């Protein structure tokens, strides 16, 4: 059984989370500039067995996909071409950023760390993957 990677894809930054090999525990991996996301995924997959990558699927309140959805589709197709054995899946990411902000605000992080937008992206990626695995 391989790991599952969760990606909170954003226009500027993207958060990445991963499971352990048994797909039980979800851990925040990193936050990267989206322009470096493919390289980060490629590096991780070169040393880790990942069987699936799950992207947060952004929608408006009416359920229609946002403009970022096209970028995510294009990006996921690029991954599929390079890594044909990795399954690509999507999960509704509604409210994941708000949930992440609440978790961070209620944490023991310093005020400066709580204002770190990169932390929000990483925690959002954790929430997406936990939701995907039905942990929350």
C-alpha positions in Angstrom: 0.0 0.0 0.0 1.4 3.4 -0.9 0.9 6.8 0.5 -1.8 9.3 -0.5 -0.8 12.9 -1.2 -3.2 15.7 -0.7 -2.8 19.0 -2.5 -4.5 22.3 -1.7 -3.7 24.0 -5.1 -3.6 27.8 -5.1 -2.7 30.5 -7.5 0.4 31.5 -5.6 1.1 28.8 -3.0 0.0 25.2 -2.7 -0.1 23.1 0.5 0.9 19.4 0.5 0.0 16.7 2.9 0.7 13.0 2.9 -0.4 9.9 4.7 1.8 7.2 6.2 2.3 4.1 4.1 -0.7 2.4 5.8 -2.9 5.5 5.0 -3.9 6.0 8.6 -2.0 9.2 9.7 -2.1 12.5 7.7 0.9 14.9 8.1 1.5 18.3 6.6 4.4 18.0 4.3 5.1 21.5 3.1 3.8 24.6 1.3 5.5 25.6 -1.9 5.1 28.3 -4.6 2.7 26.8 -7.1 5.3 27.4 -9.8 7.5 24.9 -8.0 4.7 22.4 -7.2 5.4 19.9 -10.0 9.1 19.7 -9.1 8.2 19.2 -5.5 5.8 16.4 -6.3 8.4 14.8 -8.7 11.1 14.9 -6.0 8.8 13.3 -3.4 7.6 10.6 -5.8 11.1 9.7 -6.7 11.8 8.5 -3.1 8.3 7.6 -1.8 5.7 5.2 -3.0 2.6 7.3 -3.6 -0.4 5.5 -5.0 -2.8 8.4 -5.2 -2.9 12.2 -5.3 -6.0 14.0 -4.1 -6.6 17.6 -5.2 -9.0 19.9 -3.4 -11.7 20.9 -5.9 -12.7 24.6 -5.6 -16.3 25.5 -6.1 -18.4 28.6 -5.7 -21.3 28.6 -3.2 -23.7 27.6 -6.0 -21.5 24.5 -6.7 -20.0 25.6 -9.9 -16.2 25.2 -10.2 -14.0 28.3 -9.7 -11.5 29.5 -12.3 -8.7 27.6 -10.5 -10.5 24.3 -11.3 -9.2 24.6 -14.9 -5.6 25.1 -13.7 -6.0 22.1 -11.4 -7.3 19.9 -14.2 -4.5 20.9 -16.5 -1.9 20.3 -13.7 -3.3 16.9 -12.7 -3.2 15.8 -16.4 0.5 16.8 -16.5 1.1 14.6 -13.4 -0.8 11.7 -14.9 1.3 11.9 -18.1 4.6 11.8 -16.0 3.3 9.3 -13.4 0.7 7.1 -15.2 0.5 4.6 -12.2 -0.6 7.3 -9.7 -4.3 7.7 -9.3 -5.6 11.2 -9.4 -8.8 12.1 -7.5 -10.6 15.2 -6.3 -12.5 16.3 -3.2 -14.6 19.3 -2.5 -12.5 21.8 -0.7 -15.3 24.0 0.5 -14.5 25.7 3.8 -11.1 24.0 4.2 -9.3 27.3 4.4 -11.7 28.6 7.0 -11.4 25.4 9.0 -7.6 25.7 8.8 -7.7 29.3 10.0 -9.9 28.3 13.0 -7.6 25.4 13.9 -4.5 27.7 13.7 -6.2 30.4 15.8 -7.0 27.9 18.5 -3.5 26.4 18.5 -0.5 27.2 20.6 1.3 28.9 17.8 2.7 32.4 18.3 0.8 35.4 16.9 3.4 35.7 14.1 3.1 32.0 13.2 -0.7 32.2 13.2 -0.5 35.0 10.6 1.6 32.8 8.2 -0.4 32.2 5.1 1.7 29.3 4.1 0.7 27.5 7.3 -3.0 27.9 6.3 -2.3 26.2 3.0 -0.5 23.3 4.7 -3.2 22.8 7.3 -5.8 23.1 4.5 -4.1 20.2 2.7 -4.2 18.2 5.9 -7.9 18.8 6.3 -8.6 17.9 2.6 -6.8 14.6 3.0 -8.4 13.8 6.4 -11.8 14.5 4.8 -11.0 12.3 1.9 -10.1 9.5 4.2 -13.2 10.1 6.3 -11.2 11.0 9.4 -13.3 14.1 9.9 
